[in-house]
Amino acid sequence: MDEDDEDYDVVPYDEEEEYYRREQDAEQQYRNRRMLGETIGGVLSAVTEYAKTLEREKTNRANVERKRKIAITVIRSERNVIIKYLKQRFGERETLYDQYFKLIETALQLNNEEILRLALESIQSIYQDSPGNGIEEFKQQFDSMSEVIRI
């Protein structure tokens, strides 16, 4: 033996141990690949589910936005109908009040208590009548004259 050989321990080569080690390495590589495949599969599944959810939520948001626009249009339409009704209704009341107060002035000048009493009772009946009475009938008439948009 040389001096160089003394520094190294000679280990006998055992084919069975080498085979066993390679088999364990192969099994470990298989498990690693399998875990990697499962992980990638899980990630792909999650990404696919996320994409589906994202698309579903986009559709839901679009539906909500569409319904919001429809509701705003309906509310504005109803608002305009009510404003027209109230202007008409209070315009009629204004005219009646003006005429009744002129009648009251005339009754006072003529000292006619009967006309004065009738004019005051008429004003009181106008005050007692709610301005909202008749709005449903007005809306129905307005709707029958207007073009209806179906969505």
C-alpha positions in Angstrom: 0.0 0.0 0.0 1.0 3.5 -0.7 1.1 6.3 1.7 -1.8 7.9 -0.2 -3.9 4.8 0.4 -3.5 5.0 4.1 -5.4 8.3 4.4 -8.6 6.8 3.0 -10.7 4.1 4.5 -11.7 1.6 2.0 -15.3 0.8 2.1 -16.4 -2.3 0.3 -18.9 -1.7 -2.4 -22.3 -3.2 -1.6 -24.6 -3.4 -4.6 -27.6 -4.1 -2.4 -27.1 -0.9 -0.4 -26.7 1.1 -3.6 -29.9 -0.4 -5.0 -31.8 0.4 -1.8 -30.5 4.0 -1.7 -31.4 4.5 -5.3 -34.9 3.1 -4.7 -35.4 5.4 -1.7 -34.2 8.4 -3.8 -36.6 7.4 -6.6 -39.5 7.1 -4.1 -38.6 10.5 -2.6 -38.5 12.1 -6.1 -41.9 10.5 -6.9 -43.4 11.9 -3.6 -41.9 15.3 -4.3 -43.3 15.3 -7.9 -46.7 14.1 -6.7 -46.8 16.8 -4.0 -45.7 19.4 -6.6 -48.4 18.1 -9.0 -51.1 18.3 -6.2 -49.9 21.8 -5.3 -50.0 22.9 -8.9 -53.4 21.3 -9.3 -54.7 23.1 -6.2 -53.4 26.4 -7.4 -54.9 25.9 -10.9 -58.2 24.9 -9.2 -58.2 28.0 -7.0 -57.3 30.2 -10.0 -60.1 28.7 -12.0 -62.6 29.2 -9.2 -61.4 32.7 -8.7 -61.9 33.4 -12.4 -65.4 32.0 -12.3 -66.2 34.0 -9.2 -64.8 37.2 -10.7 -66.9 36.7 -13.8 -70.0 36.0 -11.8 -69.4 39.1 -9.6 -68.9 41.2 -12.7 -72.2 40.0 -14.0 -73.9 40.7 -10.6 -72.4 44.2 -10.5 -73.7 44.9 -14.0 -77.1 43.7 -13.0 -77.1 45.8 -9.9 -76.0 48.9 -12.0 -78.7 48.2 -14.6 -81.4 47.9 -11.8 -80.1 51.1 -10.2 -80.4 53.0 -13.4 -83.9 51.7 -13.9 -84.9 52.6 -10.3 -83.5 56.1 -10.8 -85.4 56.5 -14.0 -88.7 55.3 -12.3 -88.1 57.5 -9.3 -87.5 60.6 -11.5 -90.5 59.8 -13.5 -92.7 59.4 -10.4 -91.2 62.6 -9.0 -92.1 64.5 -12.1 -95.6 63.2 -12.1 -96.1 64.1 -8.4 -94.6 67.6 -9.0 -97.0 68.2 -11.9 -99.9 66.9 -9.8 -99.0 69.2 -6.8 -98.5 72.2 -9.0 -101.9 71.6 -10.6 -103.6 70.8 -7.3 -102.1 73.8 -5.5 -102.7 76.0 -8.5 -106.4 75.1 -8.3 -106.3 75.8 -4.6 -104.6 79.1 -5.1 -107.3 80.2 -7.6 -110.1 79.0 -5.2 -108.5 80.9 -2.3 -108.2 84.0 -4.3 -111.8 83.8 -5.4 -113.1 83.0 -1.9 -111.1 85.8 -0.3 -112.5 88.2 -2.8 -116.0 86.9 -2.0 -115.3 87.4 1.7 -114.3 91.0 1.1 -117.4 91.6 -0.9 -119.6 89.9 1.8 -118.0 92.1 4.5 -118.6 95.2 2.4 -122.2 94.2 1.8 -122.5 93.1 5.4 -123.9 89.7 4.2 -123.3 87.1 6.9 -124.7 84.2 4.8 -122.2 84.7 2.0 -119.4 85.2 4.5 -120.3 82.0 6.3 -120.5 80.0 3.0 -117.1 81.4 1.8 -115.4 80.5 5.2 -117.0 77.0 5.1 -115.7 76.5 1.6 -112.2 77.6 2.6 -112.3 75.3 5.5 -113.3 72.3 3.3 -110.4 73.1 1.0 -108.0 73.0 4.0 -109.5 69.8 5.2 -109.0 68.1 1.8 -105.6 66.5 1.7 -103.5 67.6 -1.3 -102.6 63.9 -1.8 -106.2 62.9 -2.5 -106.6 62.0 -6.1 -102.9 61.5 -6.8 -103.4 57.8 -7.7 -106.1 58.7 -10.3 -103.8 61.5 -11.6 -100.9 59.0 -12.0 -103.1 56.5 -13.8 -104.3 59.2 -16.2 -100.7 60.4 -16.7 -99.5 56.9 -17.3 -102.2 56.2 -19.8 -101.1 59.3 -21.8 -97.4 58.6 -21.5 -95.3 56.0 -23.3 -94.4 53.1 -21.0 -90.9 51.7 -21.4 -90.7 48.0 -20.6 -87.4 46.5 -19.6 
